Amino acid sequence: MISSFLILHLYGCVIVGKESDKKMGGRADYEERKQRRIERYKAVSQKAKEESEARYNSTANRILMMTPGQPILVGHHSERKARRLHEQANNDIRKSIELSKKSEYYEERAKNAENSNVIYNDDPDAIPKLKDKLERLENLRESIKAREHETWELTNIGANIRETKLRIKRLEE
């Protein structure tokens, strides 16, 4: 093993990182990367929202071009144009709804990324956070033991405690 680098071979990919990154329990640019991800989600959401509004406004203009209440005159020279206007308006509305849903999806992703309680291994504060989590889980196990409980409750909390201890051990190595 090279002393200044940790090389992992995972699914044919080679990941190279500084040994110091591994020992401190995370990457130094963790917060920066998290903030960039949040900003990227917000930008995608805003772009989709703007495109959705543009499609919606385009539809409104097309509908204004149609004579209100005027049926499509079959066989008339205006039939093709009227059908095309209706089709374009329908497509714009459909696309506007899709883009609106996309905007909401990425807006929700950005909000979740900001308010996330997940502890990532590349977080420099992962070890203290995991130790706090371990303490909460052990307190929860004691409270479960103190009351009447189902056997699966203790089994599940025990598994969570073991997994948290393993993560702490792996990060500290």
C-alpha positions as CSV (number, residue, x, y, z in Angstrom):
1,M,0.0,0.0,0.0
2,I,1.3,3.5,-0.9
3,S,1.7,5.5,2.3
4,S,0.3,8.8,1.0
5,F,-2.6,7.3,-0.9
6,L,-5.3,4.8,-0.3
7,I,-6.3,2.9,-3.4
8,L,-9.5,1.0,-3.6
9,H,-10.6,-1.3,-6.4
10,L,-14.4,-1.3,-6.6
11,Y,-16.2,-2.6,-9.6
12,G,-13.3,-1.9,-11.9
13,C,-12.9,1.7,-10.7
14,V,-9.8,2.9,-8.9
15,I,-10.6,5.5,-6.2
16,V,-7.6,7.5,-5.0
17,G,-7.7,9.5,-1.8
18,K,-5.3,10.9,0.7
19,E,-4.6,8.7,3.7
20,S,-5.2,11.8,5.9
21,D,-8.8,12.0,4.5
22,K,-9.5,8.5,5.6
23,K,-8.1,9.0,9.2
24,M,-10.0,12.2,9.9
25,G,-13.2,10.4,9.1
26,G,-14.2,12.4,6.0
27,R,-13.3,14.8,3.3
28,A,-12.2,18.4,3.9
29,D,-14.5,19.7,1.2
30,Y,-17.6,17.8,2.5
31,E,-19.6,21.0,3.3
32,E,-18.6,22.6,0.0
33,R,-19.7,19.5,-2.0
34,K,-23.0,19.4,-0.1
35,Q,-23.6,23.1,-0.8
36,R,-22.8,22.6,-4.5
37,R,-25.3,19.7,-4.7
38,I,-28.0,21.8,-3.0
39,E,-27.4,24.7,-5.4
40,R,-27.4,22.4,-8.4
41,Y,-30.8,21.0,-7.3
42,K,-32.2,24.5,-6.9
43,A,-30.8,25.6,-10.3
44,V,-32.5,22.6,-12.0
45,S,-35.7,23.3,-10.2
46,Q,-35.7,27.0,-11.2
47,K,-34.9,26.2,-14.8
48,A,-37.7,23.7,-15.0
49,K,-40.1,26.2,-13.4
50,E,-39.2,28.9,-15.9
51,E,-39.6,26.5,-18.8
52,S,-42.9,25.3,-17.4
53,E,-44.2,28.9,-17.2
54,A,-42.9,29.6,-20.7
55,R,-44.8,26.6,-22.1
56,Y,-47.9,27.7,-20.1
57,N,-47.8,31.2,-21.5
58,S,-47.2,29.9,-25.0
59,T,-50.4,27.8,-24.7
60,A,-52.3,30.9,-23.5
61,N,-51.1,32.8,-26.6
62,R,-52.2,29.9,-28.9
63,I,-55.6,29.8,-27.3
64,L,-56.0,33.5,-27.7
65,M,-55.3,33.1,-31.5
66,M,-58.3,30.7,-31.7
67,T,-61.7,32.2,-32.0
68,P,-63.6,31.4,-28.8
69,G,-66.4,28.9,-29.4
70,Q,-65.5,28.5,-33.1
71,P,-65.7,24.8,-34.0
72,I,-63.2,23.2,-36.4
73,L,-64.6,23.5,-39.9
74,V,-64.1,20.2,-41.5
75,G,-63.0,20.5,-45.1
76,H,-62.4,24.3,-44.8
77,H,-59.0,25.7,-45.6
78,S,-58.6,26.7,-41.9
79,E,-59.1,23.1,-40.6
80,R,-55.4,22.1,-40.7
81,K,-54.3,25.3,-38.9
82,A,-57.0,25.0,-36.2
83,R,-56.1,21.3,-35.6
84,R,-52.4,22.2,-35.4
85,L,-53.1,25.0,-32.9
86,H,-55.1,22.6,-30.7
87,E,-52.4,20.0,-30.9
88,Q,-49.6,22.5,-30.1
89,A,-51.6,23.9,-27.2
90,N,-52.3,20.4,-25.8
91,N,-48.6,19.4,-26.1
92,D,-47.5,22.7,-24.4
93,I,-49.9,22.1,-21.5
94,R,-48.7,18.5,-21.1
95,K,-45.0,19.6,-21.2
96,S,-45.7,22.4,-18.8
97,I,-47.2,19.9,-16.3
98,E,-44.2,17.6,-16.7
99,L,-41.7,20.5,-16.1
100,S,-43.7,21.7,-13.1
101,K,-43.5,18.2,-11.6
102,K,-39.8,18.1,-12.3
103,S,-39.3,21.5,-10.6
104,E,-41.2,20.3,-7.5
105,Y,-39.1,17.1,-7.4
106,Y,-35.8,18.9,-7.5
107,E,-37.0,21.6,-5.1
108,E,-37.9,18.7,-2.7
109,R,-34.5,17.1,-3.2
110,A,-32.7,20.4,-2.4
111,K,-34.9,20.8,0.8
112,N,-34.1,17.3,1.8
113,A,-30.3,17.8,1.2
114,E,-30.4,20.9,3.4
115,N,-32.3,19.3,6.3
116,S,-30.8,15.8,6.1
117,N,-29.9,13.9,9.3
118,V,-28.0,11.2,7.4
119,I,-24.4,10.7,8.6
120,Y,-22.1,10.2,5.6
121,N,-18.7,8.6,6.0
122,D,-17.0,11.5,4.1
123,D,-18.3,14.0,6.6
124,P,-15.4,15.2,8.8
125,D,-17.7,15.2,11.8
126,A,-19.0,11.7,11.1
127,I,-17.3,10.0,14.1
128,P,-18.7,12.4,16.7
129,K,-22.1,12.2,15.1
130,L,-22.0,8.4,15.1
131,K,-21.0,8.4,18.8
132,D,-24.0,10.6,19.6
133,K,-26.2,8.3,17.6
134,L,-24.7,5.3,19.4
135,E,-25.5,6.9,22.8
136,R,-29.1,7.6,21.7
137,L,-29.5,4.0,20.5
138,E,-28.2,2.6,23.7
139,N,-30.5,4.8,25.8
140,L,-33.4,3.7,23.6
141,R,-32.4,0.0,24.2
142,E,-32.5,0.6,27.9
143,S,-36.0,2.2,27.7
144,I,-37.2,-0.7,25.6
145,K,-35.9,-3.2,28.2
146,A,-37.7,-1.2,31.0
147,R,-41.1,-1.6,29.4
148,E,-43.1,-4.4,27.9
149,H,-41.8,-5.0,24.4
150,E,-41.8,-7.3,21.4
151,T,-38.7,-9.4,20.9
152,W,-38.1,-7.9,17.4
153,E,-37.7,-4.4,19.0
154,L,-34.6,-5.5,21.0
155,T,-33.3,-7.4,18.0
156,N,-33.6,-4.4,15.7
157,I,-32.1,-1.9,18.1
158,G,-29.2,-4.4,18.8
159,A,-28.5,-4.7,15.1
160,N,-28.5,-0.9,14.7
161,I,-26.1,-0.5,17.7
162,R,-23.7,-3.2,16.2
163,E,-23.8,-1.5,12.8
164,T,-23.1,1.9,14.3
165,K,-20.2,0.5,16.3
166,L,-18.7,-1.1,13.2
167,R,-19.0,2.2,11.3
168,I,-17.2,4.0,14.0
169,K,-14.5,1.4,14.1
170,R,-14.0,1.5,10.3
171,L,-13.8,5.3,10.3
172,E,-11.3,5.4,13.2
173,E,-8.9,2.9,11.5
